[in-house]
Amino acid sequence: MASSPKADETGFQLKGSAPERYEEYSAPIMAPFVEAILDAVDLCPGHQVLDLASGTGFVARAAAAQVGPTGHVAAADVNEAMLKIAAARAPRMYPDIEFTLAPADRLPYADDTFDAVLCQQGVQFFPDLRVALGEASRVLRPGGRFAATAWAAWDRNPYFAAQHRALTEYGNREAETQFETAFSCPAERLTAVLTEAGFHEVVSRDVTFGITLPSLADSARGHLSAMPWGQAIEDAGGPDALTQAAETVTETLTDHTNPDGTATVPFTSTLVTAVR
Ligand SMILES: C[S@@+](CC[C@H](N)C(=O)[O-])C[C@H]1O[C@@H](n2cnc3c(N)ncnc32)[C@H](O)[C@@H]1O
């Protein structure tokens, strides 16, 4: 993997074993959005695809299955620990996914390389969105498609509203800043910056899925511990503070909890699409 700036230059840094938990506990939340973002770009066998801010690789793996043995998937992220999990989880099938440690604003790919650039829950963390989307445009071939998702405001997402409530009880300024960053990229900003970057057919819409999470008693803590704001709670108050914060999440979601302890919660994200 090529050398790159440190993960702590980004707004979403995970350390220790958090990337492993990210992969486990984020999977059910991300799954329907992976389908939505892939549907938005109409991948075909043979396509060249970039998963930008790939994290542990949910989108890259699904894209690889769609482009098949004649295609190619590249995955770039600035966090080496996330990429390690991604590489370990990538199925050994054609096409192999090419994982690269690289920041969104300095992509190590030639001009006009990709048929599609996908970015799931990454745009809100880029230090300079204009430069990053300019890079996405540069590496796309003319006519290539771009799609990104970013969470709608936390108060429109009951699960994240519950995490926010836990933060107000157990968090600190650092945790709040980390949290706010994840919900800081509204549709209007994305569409404006994509248009400025020269993209055409820039369209945004909200997508909402009702997602059933495994037993909240376990997953609320596991998921929180895999978020930067959960890590900040734990760093400041220790494991007990994290446990108490997770209990607040569980209690706040009582209305969404099923008799078997699972919870079915609506999640809403902005999906923006554009053509280079
Ligand atoms: C919420 S995670 C999303 C990961 C993945 N796309 C997914 O669907 O699960 C945000 C990711 O953005 C990455 N990231 C943040 N800033 C970045 C940057 N400037 N360049 C590349 N990746 C970045 C983080 O390292 C992290 O893996």
PDBQT file of the ligand as one rigid body, heavy atoms in Angstrom, charges set to zero:
ROOT
HETATM    1  C1  LIG A 301     -18.125   6.020   8.068  1.00  0.00    +0.000 C 
HETATM    2  S1  LIG A 301     -16.730   5.310   7.360  1.00  0.00    +0.000 S 
HETATM    3  C2  LIG A 301     -17.438   4.666   5.856  1.00  0.00    +0.000 C 
HETATM    4  C3  LIG A 301     -16.634   3.521   5.321  1.00  0.00    +0.000 C 
HETATM    5  C4  LIG A 301     -17.249   2.744   4.163  1.00  0.00    +0.000 C 
HETATM    6  N1  LIG A 301     -17.392   3.558   2.994  1.00  0.00    +0.000 N 
HETATM    7  C5  LIG A 301     -18.552   2.089   4.537  1.00  0.00    +0.000 C 
HETATM    8  O1  LIG A 301     -19.465   2.091   3.718  1.00  0.00    +0.000 OA
HETATM    9  O2  LIG A 301     -18.636   1.496   5.608  1.00  0.00    +0.000 OA
HETATM   10  C6  LIG A 301     -15.819   6.704   6.790  1.00  0.00    +0.000 C 
HETATM   11  C7  LIG A 301     -14.532   6.318   6.103  1.00  0.00    +0.000 C 
HETATM   12  O3  LIG A 301     -13.986   7.485   5.488  1.00  0.00    +0.000 OA
HETATM   13  C8  LIG A 301     -12.586   7.389   5.564  1.00  0.00    +0.000 C 
HETATM   14  N2  LIG A 301     -12.012   8.721   5.336  1.00  0.00    +0.000 N 
HETATM   15  C9  LIG A 301     -12.162   9.813   6.104  1.00  0.00    +0.000 A 
HETATM   16  N3  LIG A 301     -11.490  10.844   5.575  1.00  0.00    +0.000 NA
HETATM   17  C10 LIG A 301     -10.927  10.404   4.440  1.00  0.00    +0.000 A 
HETATM   18  C11 LIG A 301     -10.106  11.010   3.427  1.00  0.00    +0.000 A 
HETATM   19  N4  LIG A 301      -9.765  12.300   3.518  1.00  0.00    +0.000 N 
HETATM   20  N5  LIG A 301      -9.704  10.263   2.392  1.00  0.00    +0.000 NA
HETATM   21  C12 LIG A 301     -10.064   8.959   2.301  1.00  0.00    +0.000 A 
HETATM   22  N6  LIG A 301     -10.815   8.326   3.222  1.00  0.00    +0.000 NA
HETATM   23  C13 LIG A 301     -11.259   9.032   4.269  1.00  0.00    +0.000 A 
HETATM   24  C14 LIG A 301     -12.350   6.870   6.971  1.00  0.00    +0.000 C 
HETATM   25  O4  LIG A 301     -11.061   6.374   7.158  1.00  0.00    +0.000 OA
HETATM   26  C15 LIG A 301     -13.443   5.806   7.052  1.00  0.00    +0.000 C 
HETATM   27  O5  LIG A 301     -12.995   4.559   6.629  1.00  0.00    +0.000 OA
ENDROOT
TORSDOF 0
